[in-house]
Every structure is written in structure tokens, then in C-alpha cells.
Amino acid sequence: MNEISVAEVKAKLDRDEKVHLLDVREPMELSICRLEGAESIPMMQLFLGLKAPAAAPDDEIVVFCHTGMRSFEAAAFLRSRGFPRARSLAGGIDAWALEIDPTLRRY
């Protein structure tokens, strides 16, 4: 499965499971809202090899963006680069704000 729901991720975090959150949005987007504890690597920096996730290859990585489109591509890229457990957060941070944390500013 290439995507994971916000409810599934929230449940994992609530159970203190090890989940590496990777935000691939741009710095301007981060200034609007962000998820606590997420690593930030803009998607193009990731694709160009300028930065790599601070996660072990066998870690579960949940990649997210605004609505889930960029993160879907970024998760596929990571899987092709030796991170088989990389998945995209379905609906992105927008879905997180709608379903999990309504205090997050939407854009």
C-alpha cells in the first residue's frame, strides 16, 4: 500500500510507534502550518539528491505535503531509492487539519 490515512498515522503516533514524518512542502508553506516533529526536505531537494531523510532504510516513513499529490511522488521516489516502507499521507496536511487537528491553519 502506497498511502496511509491520517487516522492510521494518528493511531500509530498515539501508540508511540516509530514513524518518521517527512514534510516535502516548500518553506513558505511551512510558515503557514507544520506538524510537530516532522523533518522538512522540500521535494526538489529530495529529488536532486541535495538532502536525504534522517531515517534508516527500514524505518516507516510517512511523507506529506499539502494535499497528498507531491508526497505520493516523493514516497515512490524514496521506495525506489531503498526506503521500502515510505508511504504518502493521503490528503496531506490539509486532511490532517480537517480530521485530526482543526487548530492547524489551512491554505
Buried (B, 14 or more C-beta within 10 A) or exposed (E): EEBBEBEBBBEBBEEEEEBBBBBBBBEEBBEEBBBEEBBBBBBEBBBEEEEEBEBEEEBBBBBBBBBBEBBBBBBBBBBEBEBEBBBBBBBBBBBBBEEBBEEBEEE
